[in-house]
Amino acid sequence: MRILRRKFCLLLLAILPVLSACGVQPWVKPYERQMLADPIMSFDRDPVASAYTHHVYQAREGARGAEGGGGGGCGCN
């Protein structure tokens, strides 16, 4: 009897966190997440220079497909 009670308590302790996590709602609403996006989290220091470098890379590697951008190896779109 005592062993069954201990096993039941351990089972309850194992299942309780799983069941309680199902009802947790996020604290941040989907429309508030854009406010949490901080520029310091980006990998690029200068987004304009990064976009230009990315465009040049796509134009140079156009024959291979690069990263899905359109245009040929000449740099024209």
N, CA, C and O atoms as a Tripos MOL2 file, in Angstrom:
@<TRIPOS>MOLECULE
protein
  308   307    77     0     0
PROTEIN
NO_CHARGES

@<TRIPOS>ATOM
      1 N           0.8220   -1.1890    0.0000 N.3       1 MET1
      2 CA          0.0000    0.0000    0.0000 C.3       1 MET1
      3 C           0.8720    1.2610    0.0000 C.2       1 MET1
      4 O           0.6030    2.2220   -0.7210 O.2       1 MET1
      5 N           1.8990    1.2300    0.8090 N.am      2 ARG2
      6 CA          2.7690    2.3870    0.9360 C.3       2 ARG2
      7 C           3.5710    2.6160   -0.3520 C.2       2 ARG2
      8 O           3.8010    3.7560   -0.7540 O.2       2 ARG2
      9 N           3.9900    1.5220   -0.9910 N.am      3 ILE3
     10 CA          4.7570    1.6280   -2.2420 C.3       3 ILE3
     11 C           3.8720    2.1700   -3.3570 C.2       3 ILE3
     12 O           4.3150    2.9890   -4.1630 O.2       3 ILE3
     13 N           2.6210    1.7160   -3.4050 N.am      4 LEU4
     14 CA          1.6890    2.2190   -4.4190 C.3       4 LEU4
     15 C           1.4240    3.7090   -4.2330 C.2       4 LEU4
     16 O           1.3240    4.4540   -5.2080 O.2       4 LEU4
     17 N           1.3120    4.1320   -2.9970 N.am      5 ARG5
     18 CA          1.0710    5.5480   -2.7240 C.3       5 ARG5
     19 C           2.2610    6.3980   -3.1570 C.2       5 ARG5
     20 O           2.0820    7.4870   -3.7020 O.2       5 ARG5
     21 N           3.4760    5.9020   -2.9170 N.am      6 ARG6
     22 CA          4.6760    6.6230   -3.3120 C.3       6 ARG6
     23 C           4.7790    6.7010   -4.8370 C.2       6 ARG6
     24 O           5.1230    7.7460   -5.3890 O.2       6 ARG6
     25 N           4.4770    5.5890   -5.5110 N.am      7 LYS7
     26 CA          4.5090    5.5870   -6.9790 C.3       7 LYS7
     27 C           3.4610    6.5360   -7.5520 C.2       7 LYS7
     28 O           3.7110    7.2330   -8.5360 O.2       7 LYS7
     29 N           2.2840    6.5550   -6.9230 N.am      8 PHE8
     30 CA          1.2360    7.4650   -7.3710 C.3       8 PHE8
     31 C           1.6620    8.9190   -7.2110 C.2       8 PHE8
     32 O           1.4220    9.7420   -8.0940 O.2       8 PHE8
     33 N           2.2880    9.2300   -6.0970 N.am      9 CYS9
     34 CA          2.7670   10.6040   -5.8650 C.3       9 CYS9
     35 C           3.8420   10.9860   -6.8740 C.2       9 CYS9
     36 O           3.8420   12.1060   -7.3840 O.2       9 CYS9
     37 N           4.7560   10.0660   -7.1670 N.am     10 LEU10
     38 CA          5.7950   10.3560   -8.1520 C.3      10 LEU10
     39 C           5.2080   10.5360   -9.5480 C.2      10 LEU10
     40 O           5.6390   11.4070  -10.3040 O.2      10 LEU10
     41 N           4.2240    9.7090   -9.8810 N.am     11 LEU11
     42 CA          3.5560    9.8440  -11.1770 C.3      11 LEU11
     43 C           2.8240   11.1750  -11.2690 C.2      11 LEU11
     44 O           2.8640   11.8470  -12.3000 O.2      11 LEU11
     45 N           2.1690   11.5440  -10.2080 N.am     12 LEU12
     46 CA          1.4570   12.8250  -10.1750 C.3      12 LEU12
     47 C           2.4290   13.9950  -10.3130 C.2      12 LEU12
     48 O           2.1450   14.9610  -11.0210 O.2      12 LEU12
     49 N           3.5620   13.9100   -9.6470 N.am     13 LEU13
     50 CA          4.5640   14.9710   -9.7480 C.3      13 LEU13
     51 C           5.1730   15.0370  -11.1430 C.2      13 LEU13
     52 O           5.5920   16.1070  -11.5850 O.2      13 LEU13
     53 N           5.2270   13.9130  -11.8340 N.am     14 ALA14
     54 CA          5.7760   13.9100  -13.1930 C.3      14 ALA14
     55 C           4.7700   14.4420  -14.2010 C.2      14 ALA14
     56 O           5.1590   15.0970  -15.1680 O.2      14 ALA14
     57 N           3.4970   14.1760  -13.9980 N.am     15 ILE15
     58 CA          2.4660   14.5780  -14.9530 C.3      15 ILE15
     59 C           2.0020   16.0090  -14.7320 C.2      15 ILE15
     60 O           1.6190   16.6850  -15.6880 O.2      15 ILE15
     61 N           2.0270   16.4710  -13.5260 N.am     16 LEU16
     62 CA          1.5120   17.8040  -13.1960 C.3      16 LEU16
     63 C           2.1690   18.9320  -13.9960 C.2      16 LEU16
     64 O           1.4390   19.7810  -14.5100 O.2      16 LEU16
     65 N           3.5050   18.9980  -14.1380 N.am     17 PRO17
     66 CA          4.0900   20.0810  -14.9450 C.3      17 PRO17
     67 C           3.6730   20.0290  -16.4160 C.2      17 PRO17
     68 O           3.5100   21.0650  -17.0600 O.2      17 PRO17
     69 N           3.5040   18.8340  -16.9300 N.am     18 VAL18
     70 CA          3.1030   18.7020  -18.3390 C.3      18 VAL18
     71 C           1.6960   19.2370  -18.5280 C.2      18 VAL18
     72 O           1.4290   19.9680  -19.4820 O.2      18 VAL18
     73 N           0.8050   18.8800  -17.6360 N.am     19 LEU19
     74 CA         -0.5700   19.3410  -17.7560 C.3      19 LEU19
     75 C          -0.7100   20.8310  -17.4960 C.2      19 LEU19
     76 O          -1.5380   21.4930  -18.1210 O.2      19 LEU19
     77 N           0.0770   21.3570  -16.5980 N.am     20 SER20
     78 CA         -0.0340   22.7840  -16.3050 C.3      20 SER20
     79 C           0.5670   23.6390  -17.4190 C.2      20 SER20
     80 O           0.1650   24.7900  -17.5900 O.2      20 SER20
     81 N           1.5090   23.1060  -18.1720 N.am     21 ALA21
     82 CA          2.1190   23.8660  -19.2650 C.3      21 ALA21
     83 C           1.1810   24.0080  -20.4510 C.2      21 ALA21
     84 O           1.3660   24.9020  -21.2770 O.2      21 ALA21
     85 N           0.1840   23.1470  -20.5520 N.am     22 CYS22
     86 CA         -0.7500   23.2270  -21.6820 C.3      22 CYS22
     87 C          -1.6350   24.4620  -21.6060 C.2      22 CYS22
     88 O          -2.1030   24.9460  -22.6370 O.2      22 CYS22
     89 N          -1.8700   24.9700  -20.4310 N.am     23 GLY23
     90 CA         -2.7510   26.1140  -20.2740 C.3      23 GLY23
     91 C          -2.0450   27.4550  -20.2390 C.2      23 GLY23
     92 O          -2.6950   28.4820  -20.0470 O.2      23 GLY23
     93 N          -0.7310   27.4750  -20.4180 N.am     24 VAL24
     94 CA          0.0280   28.7190  -20.3430 C.3      24 VAL24
     95 C          -0.1480   29.5050  -21.6360 C.2      24 VAL24
     96 O           0.0300   28.9680  -22.7290 O.2      24 VAL24
     97 N          -0.4910   30.7510  -21.5060 N.am     25 GLN25
     98 CA         -0.6140   31.6240  -22.6690 C.3      25 GLN25
     99 C           0.5880   32.5610  -22.6950 C.2      25 GLN25
    100 O           1.1070   32.9290  -21.6410 O.2      25 GLN25
    101 N           1.0350   32.9480  -23.8800 N.am     26 PRO26
    102 CA          2.2070   33.8310  -23.9450 C.3      26 PRO26
    103 C           1.9030   35.2050  -23.3540 C.2      26 PRO26
    104 O           0.7900   35.7180  -23.4690 O.2      26 PRO26
    105 N           2.9030   35.7750  -22.7290 N.am     27 TRP27
    106 CA          2.7460   37.0950  -22.1300 C.3      27 TRP27
    107 C           2.7750   38.1850  -23.1840 C.2      27 TRP27
    108 O           2.1730   39.2450  -23.0130 O.2      27 TRP27
    109 N           3.4850   37.9180  -24.2830 N.am     28 VAL28
    110 CA          3.6180   38.9140  -25.3370 C.3      28 VAL28
    111 C           2.6190   38.5850  -26.4360 C.2      28 VAL28
    112 O           2.6200   37.4810  -26.9800 O.2      28 VAL28
    113 N           1.7880   39.5310  -26.7490 N.am     29 LYS29
    114 CA          0.8010   39.3440  -27.8060 C.3      29 LYS29
    115 C           1.4950   39.4340  -29.1710 C.2      29 LYS29
    116 O           2.5450   40.0670  -29.2870 O.2      29 LYS29
    117 N           0.9230   38.8110  -30.1960 N.am     30 PRO30
    118 CA          1.5600   38.8390  -31.5190 C.3      30 PRO30
    119 C           1.7770   40.2550  -32.0570 C.2      30 PRO30
    120 O           2.7820   40.5120  -32.7210 O.2      30 PRO30
    121 N           0.8610   41.1630  -31.7830 N.am     31 TYR31
    122 CA          1.0160   42.5240  -32.2880 C.3      31 TYR31
    123 C           2.0200   43.3330  -31.4660 C.2      31 TYR31
    124 O           2.4080   44.4230  -31.8870 O.2      31 TYR31
    125 N           2.4510   42.8320  -30.3070 N.am     32 GLU32
    126 CA          3.4390   43.5310  -29.4930 C.3      32 GLU32
    127 C           4.8680   43.0700  -29.7850 C.2      32 GLU32
    128 O           5.8250   43.6910  -29.3220 O.2      32 GLU32
    129 N           5.0150   42.0080  -30.5330 N.am     33 ARG33
    130 CA          6.3460   41.4560  -30.7690 C.3      33 ARG33
    131 C           7.2140   42.3630  -31.6180 C.2      33 ARG33
    132 O           8.4400   42.3320  -31.5100 O.2      33 ARG33
    133 N           6.5920   43.1670  -32.4570 N.am     34 GLN34
    134 CA          7.3900   44.0710  -33.2830 C.3      34 GLN34
    135 C           8.0890   45.1250  -32.4280 C.2      34 GLN34
    136 O           9.1360   45.6430  -32.8150 O.2      34 GLN34
    137 N           7.5200   45.4420  -31.2780 N.am     35 MET35
    138 CA          8.1530   46.4110  -30.3850 C.3      35 MET35
    139 C           9.3930   45.8310  -29.7090 C.2      35 MET35
    140 O          10.2720   46.5770  -29.2760 O.2      35 MET35
    141 N           9.4650   44.5090  -29.6190 N.am     36 LEU36
    142 CA         10.6020   43.8690  -28.9730 C.3      36 LEU36
    143 C          11.7800   43.6840  -29.9230 C.2      36 LEU36
    144 O          12.8870   43.3670  -29.4870 O.2      36 LEU36
    145 N          11.5480   43.8790  -31.2140 N.am     37 ALA37
    146 CA         12.6260   43.7220  -32.1820 C.3      37 ALA37
    147 C          13.5880   44.8990  -32.0310 C.2      37 ALA37
    148 O          13.2530   46.0330  -32.3730 O.2      37 ALA37
    149 N          14.7550   44.6250  -31.5290 N.am     38 ASP38
    150 CA         15.7510   45.6610  -31.2770 C.3      38 ASP38
    151 C          16.7890   45.6300  -32.3930 C.2      38 ASP38
    152 O          17.2260   44.5490  -32.7880 O.2      38 ASP38
    153 N          17.1910   46.7830  -32.9080 N.am     39 PRO39
    154 CA         18.2070   46.7970  -33.9710 C.3      39 PRO39
    155 C          19.5270   46.1530  -33.5320 C.2      39 PRO39
    156 O          20.3000   45.6980  -34.3750 O.2      39 PRO39
    157 N          19.7840   46.1110  -32.2560 N.am     40 ILE40
    158 CA         21.0410   45.5300  -31.8060 C.3      40 ILE40
    159 C          21.0590   44.0120  -32.0090 C.2      40 ILE40
    160 O          22.1190   43.3880  -31.9530 O.2      40 ILE40
    161 N          19.8950   43.4280  -32.2420 N.am     41 MET41
    162 CA         19.8120   41.9900  -32.4510 C.3      41 MET41
    163 C          20.1320   41.5880  -33.8920 C.2      41 MET41
    164 O          20.2610   40.3970  -34.1760 O.2      41 MET41
    165 N          20.2600   42.5340  -34.7920 N.am     42 SER42
    166 CA         20.5540   42.1940  -36.1890 C.3      42 SER42
    167 C          22.0370   41.8820  -36.3490 C.2      42 SER42
    168 O          22.8720   42.3440  -35.5710 O.2      42 SER42
    169 N          22.3430   41.0990  -37.3620 N.am     43 PHE43
    170 CA         23.7190   40.6990  -37.5980 C.3      43 PHE43
    171 C          24.5040   41.7800  -38.3390 C.2      43 PHE43
    172 O          25.7320   41.8230  -38.2670 O.2      43 PHE43
    173 N          23.7960   42.6400  -39.0440 N.am     44 ASP44
    174 CA         24.4520   43.6480  -39.8730 C.3      44 ASP44
    175 C          24.5040   44.9850  -39.1560 C.2      44 ASP44
    176 O          23.5310   45.4140  -38.5360 O.2      44 ASP44
    177 N          25.6480   45.6320  -39.2490 N.am     45 ARG45
    178 CA         25.7570   46.9620  -38.6400 C.3      45 ARG45
    179 C          25.0520   48.0120  -39.4920 C.2      45 ARG45
    180 O          24.4060   48.9230  -38.9740 O.2      45 ARG45
    181 N          25.1890   47.8680  -40.8150 N.am     46 ASP46
    182 CA         24.5830   48.8200  -41.7320 C.3      46 ASP46
    183 C          23.6850   48.0580  -42.6950 C.2      46 ASP46
    184 O          24.1910   47.4040  -43.6070 O.2      46 ASP46
    185 N          22.3670   48.1210  -42.5210 N.am     47 PRO47
    186 CA         21.4810   47.3370  -43.3770 C.3      47 PRO47
    187 C          21.5210   47.7470  -44.8470 C.2      47 PRO47
    188 O          21.3160   46.9050  -45.7210 O.2      47 PRO47
    189 N          21.7800   49.0200  -45.1360 N.am     48 VAL48
    190 CA         21.8410   49.4650  -46.5290 C.3      48 VAL48
    191 C          23.0620   48.8560  -47.2220 C.2      48 VAL48
    192 O          22.9590   48.3510  -48.3400 O.2      48 VAL48
    193 N          24.2040   48.9060  -46.5630 N.am     49 ALA49
    194 CA         25.4140   48.3180  -47.1390 C.3      49 ALA49
    195 C          25.2700   46.8080  -47.2620 C.2      49 ALA49
    196 O          25.7580   46.2170  -48.2250 O.2      49 ALA49
    197 N          24.6240   46.1950  -46.3230 N.am     50 SER50
    198 CA         24.4130   44.7590  -46.3830 C.3      50 SER50
    199 C          23.4980   44.3860  -47.5470 C.2      50 SER50
    200 O          23.7440   43.3920  -48.2300 O.2      50 SER50
    201 N          22.4500   45.1680  -47.7820 N.am     51 ALA51
    202 CA         21.5460   44.9050  -48.9050 C.3      51 ALA51
    203 C          22.2900   45.0690  -50.2330 C.2      51 ALA51
    204 O          22.0840   44.2890  -51.1620 O.2      51 ALA51
    205 N          23.1430   46.0720  -50.3190 N.am     52 TYR52
    206 CA         23.9200   46.2730  -51.5400 C.3      52 TYR52
    207 C          24.8870   45.1090  -51.7660 C.2      52 TYR52
    208 O          24.9900   44.6020  -52.8830 O.2      52 TYR52
    209 N          25.5800   44.6910  -50.7400 N.am     53 THR53
    210 CA         26.5060   43.5720  -50.8510 C.3      53 THR53
    211 C          25.7650   42.2950  -51.2310 C.2      53 THR53
    212 O          26.2600   41.4970  -52.0270 O.2      53 THR53
    213 N          24.5940   42.1070  -50.6670 N.am     54 HIS54
    214 CA         23.7820   40.9390  -50.9960 C.3      54 HIS54
    215 C          23.3500   40.9820  -52.4620 C.2      54 HIS54
    216 O          23.3640   39.9560  -53.1430 O.2      54 HIS54
    217 N          22.9690   42.1600  -52.9460 N.am     55 HIS55
    218 CA         22.5710   42.3120  -54.3470 C.3      55 HIS55
    219 C          23.7490   42.0200  -55.2810 C.2      55 HIS55
    220 O          23.5830   41.3410  -56.2950 O.2      55 HIS55
    221 N          24.9200   42.5220  -54.9470 N.am     56 VAL56
    222 CA         26.1030   42.2830  -55.7700 C.3      56 VAL56
    223 C          26.4360   40.7920  -55.7880 C.2      56 VAL56
    224 O          26.7980   40.2470  -56.8310 O.2      56 VAL56
    225 N          26.3160   40.1390  -54.6450 N.am     57 TYR57
    226 CA         26.5790   38.7060  -54.5730 C.3      57 TYR57
    227 C          25.6010   37.9360  -55.4470 C.2      57 TYR57
    228 O          25.9960   37.0030  -56.1470 O.2      57 TYR57
    229 N          24.3230   38.3200  -55.4120 N.am     58 GLN58
    230 CA         23.3320   37.6390  -56.2470 C.3      58 GLN58
    231 C          23.6030   37.8690  -57.7210 C.2      58 GLN58
    232 O          23.4410   36.9500  -58.5240 O.2      58 GLN58
    233 N          24.0110   39.0690  -58.0960 N.am     59 ALA59
    234 CA         24.2970   39.3510  -59.5060 C.3      59 ALA59
    235 C          25.5400   38.5940  -59.9610 C.2      59 ALA59
    236 O          25.5780   38.0950  -61.0860 O.2      59 ALA59
    237 N          26.5360   38.5030  -59.1230 N.am     60 ARG60
    238 CA         27.7710   37.8170  -59.4840 C.3      60 ARG60
    239 C          27.5530   36.3130  -59.6030 C.2      60 ARG60
    240 O          28.1060   35.6790  -60.5010 O.2      60 ARG60
    241 N          26.7680   35.7470  -58.7250 N.am     61 GLU61
    242 CA         26.5310   34.3060  -58.7190 C.3      61 GLU61
    243 C          25.2260   33.9510  -59.4190 C.2      61 GLU61
    244 O          24.6590   32.8900  -59.1600 O.2      61 GLU61
    245 N          24.7410   34.8170  -60.2970 N.am     62 GLY62
    246 CA         23.4530   34.6200  -60.9640 C.3      62 GLY62
    247 C          23.3800   33.3650  -61.8030 C.2      62 GLY62
    248 O          22.3070   32.7770  -61.9340 O.2      62 GLY62
    249 N          24.4870   32.9410  -62.3730 N.am     63 ALA63
    250 CA         24.4700   31.7470  -63.2040 C.3      63 ALA63
    251 C          24.2090   30.5060  -62.3590 C.2      63 ALA63
    252 O          23.6810   29.5130  -62.8600 O.2      63 ALA63
    253 N          24.5710   30.5560  -61.1010 N.am     64 ARG64
    254 CA         24.4160   29.4120  -60.2200 C.3      64 ARG64
    255 C          23.0800   29.4240  -59.4950 C.2      64 ARG64
    256 O          22.6690   28.3890  -58.9710 O.2      64 ARG64
    257 N          22.4070   30.5250  -59.4470 N.am     65 GLY65
    258 CA         21.1380   30.6350  -58.7480 C.3      65 GLY65
    259 C          21.2410   31.4070  -57.4570 C.2      65 GLY65
    260 O          20.2350   31.9040  -56.9530 O.2      65 GLY65
    261 N          22.4160   31.5160  -56.9210 N.am     66 ALA66
    262 CA         22.7020   32.2750  -55.7030 C.3      66 ALA66
    263 C          21.7080   31.9290  -54.5990 C.2      66 ALA66
    264 O          21.6890   30.8000  -54.1090 O.2      66 ALA66
    265 N          20.9170   32.8620  -54.2230 N.am     67 GLU67
    266 CA         19.9730   32.6360  -53.1210 C.3      67 GLU67
    267 C          18.5350   32.8720  -53.5570 C.2      67 GLU67
    268 O          17.7130   33.3220  -52.7590 O.2      67 GLU67
    269 N          18.2320   32.5820  -54.7810 N.am     68 GLY68
    270 CA         16.8590   32.6880  -55.2560 C.3      68 GLY68
    271 C          16.5090   34.0110  -55.8900 C.2      68 GLY68
    272 O          15.3610   34.1980  -56.2940 O.2      68 GLY68
    273 N          17.4340   34.9330  -55.9970 N.am     69 GLY69
    274 CA         17.1410   36.2150  -56.6150 C.3      69 GLY69
    275 C          17.0860   36.1050  -58.1280 C.2      69 GLY69
    276 O          17.7120   35.2210  -58.7130 O.2      69 GLY69
    277 N          16.3490   36.9870  -58.7570 N.am     70 GLY70
    278 CA         16.2300   36.9680  -60.2060 C.3      70 GLY70
    279 C          17.3610   37.7100  -60.8630 C.2      70 GLY70
    280 O          18.1500   38.3810  -60.1970 O.2      70 GLY70
    281 N          17.4400   37.5910  -62.1660 N.am     71 GLY71
    282 CA         18.4540   38.3010  -62.9310 C.3      71 GLY71
    283 C          19.5690   37.4130  -63.3670 C.2      71 GLY71
    284 O          19.6890   36.2750  -62.9140 O.2      71 GLY71
    285 N          20.3950   37.9290  -64.2530 N.am     72 GLY72
    286 CA         21.5160   37.1590  -64.7780 C.3      72 GLY72
    287 C          22.8210   37.5770  -64.1420 C.2      72 GLY72
    288 O          22.8330   38.3370  -63.1740 O.2      72 GLY72
    289 N          23.9130   37.0840  -64.6800 N.am     73 GLY73
    290 CA         25.2250   37.3890  -64.1410 C.3      73 GLY73
    291 C          25.6920   38.7900  -64.4840 C.2      73 GLY73
    292 O          26.6990   39.2560  -63.9510 O.2      73 GLY73
    293 N          24.9650   39.4740  -65.3770 N.am     74 CYS74
    294 CA         25.3690   40.8160  -65.7730 C.3      74 CYS74
    295 C          24.9780   41.8760  -64.7470 C.2      74 CYS74
    296 O          25.4930   42.9930  -64.7850 O.2      74 CYS74
    297 N          24.0800   41.5400  -63.8410 N.am     75 GLY75
    298 CA         23.6460   42.5000  -62.8310 C.3      75 GLY75
    299 C          22.3450   43.1510  -63.1650 C.2      75 GLY75
    300 O          21.8400   43.9410  -62.3670 O.2      75 GLY75
    301 N          21.7720   42.8590  -64.3140 N.am     76 CYS76
    302 CA         20.4720   43.4560  -64.6790 C.3      76 CYS76
    303 C          19.3400   42.5460  -64.2470 C.2      76 CYS76
    304 O          19.5030   41.3290  -64.1580 O.2      76 CYS76
    305 N          18.2020   43.1420  -63.9810 N.am     77 ASN77
    306 CA         17.0340   42.3530  -63.5600 C.3      77 ASN77
    307 C          15.9610   42.3960  -64.6130 C.2      77 ASN77
    308 O          14.9020   41.7920  -64.4410 O.2      77 ASN77
@<TRIPOS>BOND
     1     1     2 1
     2     2     3 1
     3     3     4 2
     4     3     5 am
     5     5     6 1
     6     6     7 1
     7     7     8 2
     8     7     9 am
     9     9    10 1
    10    10    11 1
    11    11    12 2
    12    11    13 am
    13    13    14 1
    14    14    15 1
    15    15    16 2
    16    15    17 am
    17    17    18 1
    18    18    19 1
    19    19    20 2
    20    19    21 am
    21    21    22 1
    22    22    23 1
    23    23    24 2
    24    23    25 am
    25    25    26 1
    26    26    27 1
    27    27    28 2
    28    27    29 am
    29    29    30 1
    30    30    31 1
    31    31    32 2
    32    31    33 am
    33    33    34 1
    34    34    35 1
    35    35    36 2
    36    35    37 am
    37    37    38 1
    38    38    39 1
    39    39    40 2
    40    39    41 am
    41    41    42 1
    42    42    43 1
    43    43    44 2
    44    43    45 am
    45    45    46 1
    46    46    47 1
    47    47    48 2
    48    47    49 am
    49    49    50 1
    50    50    51 1
    51    51    52 2
    52    51    53 am
    53    53    54 1
    54    54    55 1
    55    55    56 2
    56    55    57 am
    57    57    58 1
    58    58    59 1
    59    59    60 2
    60    59    61 am
    61    61    62 1
    62    62    63 1
    63    63    64 2
    64    63    65 am
    65    65    66 1
    66    66    67 1
    67    67    68 2
    68    67    69 am
    69    69    70 1
    70    70    71 1
    71    71    72 2
    72    71    73 am
    73    73    74 1
    74    74    75 1
    75    75    76 2
    76    75    77 am
    77    77    78 1
    78    78    79 1
    79    79    80 2
    80    79    81 am
    81    81    82 1
    82    82    83 1
    83    83    84 2
    84    83    85 am
    85    85    86 1
    86    86    87 1
    87    87    88 2
    88    87    89 am
    89    89    90 1
    90    90    91 1
    91    91    92 2
    92    91    93 am
    93    93    94 1
    94    94    95 1
    95    95    96 2
    96    95    97 am
    97    97    98 1
    98    98    99 1
    99    99   100 2
   100    99   101 am
   101   101   102 1
   102   102   103 1
   103   103   104 2
   104   103   105 am
   105   105   106 1
   106   106   107 1
   107   107   108 2
   108   107   109 am
   109   109   110 1
   110   110   111 1
   111   111   112 2
   112   111   113 am
   113   113   114 1
   114   114   115 1
   115   115   116 2
   116   115   117 am
   117   117   118 1
   118   118   119 1
   119   119   120 2
   120   119   121 am
   121   121   122 1
   122   122   123 1
   123   123   124 2
   124   123   125 am
   125   125   126 1
   126   126   127 1
   127   127   128 2
   128   127   129 am
   129   129   130 1
   130   130   131 1
   131   131   132 2
   132   131   133 am
   133   133   134 1
   134   134   135 1
   135   135   136 2
   136   135   137 am
   137   137   138 1
   138   138   139 1
   139   139   140 2
   140   139   141 am
   141   141   142 1
   142   142   143 1
   143   143   144 2
   144   143   145 am
   145   145   146 1
   146   146   147 1
   147   147   148 2
   148   147   149 am
   149   149   150 1
   150   150   151 1
   151   151   152 2
   152   151   153 am
   153   153   154 1
   154   154   155 1
   155   155   156 2
   156   155   157 am
   157   157   158 1
   158   158   159 1
   159   159   160 2
   160   159   161 am
   161   161   162 1
   162   162   163 1
   163   163   164 2
   164   163   165 am
   165   165   166 1
   166   166   167 1
   167   167   168 2
   168   167   169 am
   169   169   170 1
   170   170   171 1
   171   171   172 2
   172   171   173 am
   173   173   174 1
   174   174   175 1
   175   175   176 2
   176   175   177 am
   177   177   178 1
   178   178   179 1
   179   179   180 2
   180   179   181 am
   181   181   182 1
   182   182   183 1
   183   183   184 2
   184   183   185 am
   185   185   186 1
   186   186   187 1
   187   187   188 2
   188   187   189 am
   189   189   190 1
   190   190   191 1
   191   191   192 2
   192   191   193 am
   193   193   194 1
   194   194   195 1
   195   195   196 2
   196   195   197 am
   197   197   198 1
   198   198   199 1
   199   199   200 2
   200   199   201 am
   201   201   202 1
   202   202   203 1
   203   203   204 2
   204   203   205 am
   205   205   206 1
   206   206   207 1
   207   207   208 2
   208   207   209 am
   209   209   210 1
   210   210   211 1
   211   211   212 2
   212   211   213 am
   213   213   214 1
   214   214   215 1
   215   215   216 2
   216   215   217 am
   217   217   218 1
   218   218   219 1
   219   219   220 2
   220   219   221 am
   221   221   222 1
   222   222   223 1
   223   223   224 2
   224   223   225 am
   225   225   226 1
   226   226   227 1
   227   227   228 2
   228   227   229 am
   229   229   230 1
   230   230   231 1
   231   231   232 2
   232   231   233 am
   233   233   234 1
   234   234   235 1
   235   235   236 2
   236   235   237 am
   237   237   238 1
   238   238   239 1
   239   239   240 2
   240   239   241 am
   241   241   242 1
   242   242   243 1
   243   243   244 2
   244   243   245 am
   245   245   246 1
   246   246   247 1
   247   247   248 2
   248   247   249 am
   249   249   250 1
   250   250   251 1
   251   251   252 2
   252   251   253 am
   253   253   254 1
   254   254   255 1
   255   255   256 2
   256   255   257 am
   257   257   258 1
   258   258   259 1
   259   259   260 2
   260   259   261 am
   261   261   262 1
   262   262   263 1
   263   263   264 2
   264   263   265 am
   265   265   266 1
   266   266   267 1
   267   267   268 2
   268   267   269 am
   269   269   270 1
   270   270   271 1
   271   271   272 2
   272   271   273 am
   273   273   274 1
   274   274   275 1
   275   275   276 2
   276   275   277 am
   277   277   278 1
   278   278   279 1
   279   279   280 2
   280   279   281 am
   281   281   282 1
   282   282   283 1
   283   283   284 2
   284   283   285 am
   285   285   286 1
   286   286   287 1
   287   287   288 2
   288   287   289 am
   289   289   290 1
   290   290   291 1
   291   291   292 2
   292   291   293 am
   293   293   294 1
   294   294   295 1
   295   295   296 2
   296   295   297 am
   297   297   298 1
   298   298   299 1
   299   299   300 2
   300   299   301 am
   301   301   302 1
   302   302   303 1
   303   303   304 2
   304   303   305 am
   305   305   306 1
   306   306   307 1
   307   307   308 2
@<TRIPOS>SUBSTRUCTURE
     1 MET1         2 RESIDUE 1 A MET
     2 ARG2         6 RESIDUE 1 A ARG
     3 ILE3        10 RESIDUE 1 A ILE
     4 LEU4        14 RESIDUE 1 A LEU
     5 ARG5        18 RESIDUE 1 A ARG
     6 ARG6        22 RESIDUE 1 A ARG
     7 LYS7        26 RESIDUE 1 A LYS
     8 PHE8        30 RESIDUE 1 A PHE
     9 CYS9        34 RESIDUE 1 A CYS
    10 LEU10       38 RESIDUE 1 A LEU
    11 LEU11       42 RESIDUE 1 A LEU
    12 LEU12       46 RESIDUE 1 A LEU
    13 LEU13       50 RESIDUE 1 A LEU
    14 ALA14       54 RESIDUE 1 A ALA
    15 ILE15       58 RESIDUE 1 A ILE
    16 LEU16       62 RESIDUE 1 A LEU
    17 PRO17       66 RESIDUE 1 A PRO
    18 VAL18       70 RESIDUE 1 A VAL
    19 LEU19       74 RESIDUE 1 A LEU
    20 SER20       78 RESIDUE 1 A SER
    21 ALA21       82 RESIDUE 1 A ALA
    22 CYS22       86 RESIDUE 1 A CYS
    23 GLY23       90 RESIDUE 1 A GLY
    24 VAL24       94 RESIDUE 1 A VAL
    25 GLN25       98 RESIDUE 1 A GLN
    26 PRO26      102 RESIDUE 1 A PRO
    27 TRP27      106 RESIDUE 1 A TRP
    28 VAL28      110 RESIDUE 1 A VAL
    29 LYS29      114 RESIDUE 1 A LYS
    30 PRO30      118 RESIDUE 1 A PRO
    31 TYR31      122 RESIDUE 1 A TYR
    32 GLU32      126 RESIDUE 1 A GLU
    33 ARG33      130 RESIDUE 1 A ARG
    34 GLN34      134 RESIDUE 1 A GLN
    35 MET35      138 RESIDUE 1 A MET
    36 LEU36      142 RESIDUE 1 A LEU
    37 ALA37      146 RESIDUE 1 A ALA
    38 ASP38      150 RESIDUE 1 A ASP
    39 PRO39      154 RESIDUE 1 A PRO
    40 ILE40      158 RESIDUE 1 A ILE
    41 MET41      162 RESIDUE 1 A MET
    42 SER42      166 RESIDUE 1 A SER
    43 PHE43      170 RESIDUE 1 A PHE
    44 ASP44      174 RESIDUE 1 A ASP
    45 ARG45      178 RESIDUE 1 A ARG
    46 ASP46      182 RESIDUE 1 A ASP
    47 PRO47      186 RESIDUE 1 A PRO
    48 VAL48      190 RESIDUE 1 A VAL
    49 ALA49      194 RESIDUE 1 A ALA
    50 SER50      198 RESIDUE 1 A SER
    51 ALA51      202 RESIDUE 1 A ALA
    52 TYR52      206 RESIDUE 1 A TYR
    53 THR53      210 RESIDUE 1 A THR
    54 HIS54      214 RESIDUE 1 A HIS
    55 HIS55      218 RESIDUE 1 A HIS
    56 VAL56      222 RESIDUE 1 A VAL
    57 TYR57      226 RESIDUE 1 A TYR
    58 GLN58      230 RESIDUE 1 A GLN
    59 ALA59      234 RESIDUE 1 A ALA
    60 ARG60      238 RESIDUE 1 A ARG
    61 GLU61      242 RESIDUE 1 A GLU
    62 GLY62      246 RESIDUE 1 A GLY
    63 ALA63      250 RESIDUE 1 A ALA
    64 ARG64      254 RESIDUE 1 A ARG
    65 GLY65      258 RESIDUE 1 A GLY
    66 ALA66      262 RESIDUE 1 A ALA
    67 GLU67      266 RESIDUE 1 A GLU
    68 GLY68      270 RESIDUE 1 A GLY
    69 GLY69      274 RESIDUE 1 A GLY
    70 GLY70      278 RESIDUE 1 A GLY
    71 GLY71      282 RESIDUE 1 A GLY
    72 GLY72      286 RESIDUE 1 A GLY
    73 GLY73      290 RESIDUE 1 A GLY
    74 CYS74      294 RESIDUE 1 A CYS
    75 GLY75      298 RESIDUE 1 A GLY
    76 CYS76      302 RESIDUE 1 A CYS
    77 ASN77      306 RESIDUE 1 A ASN
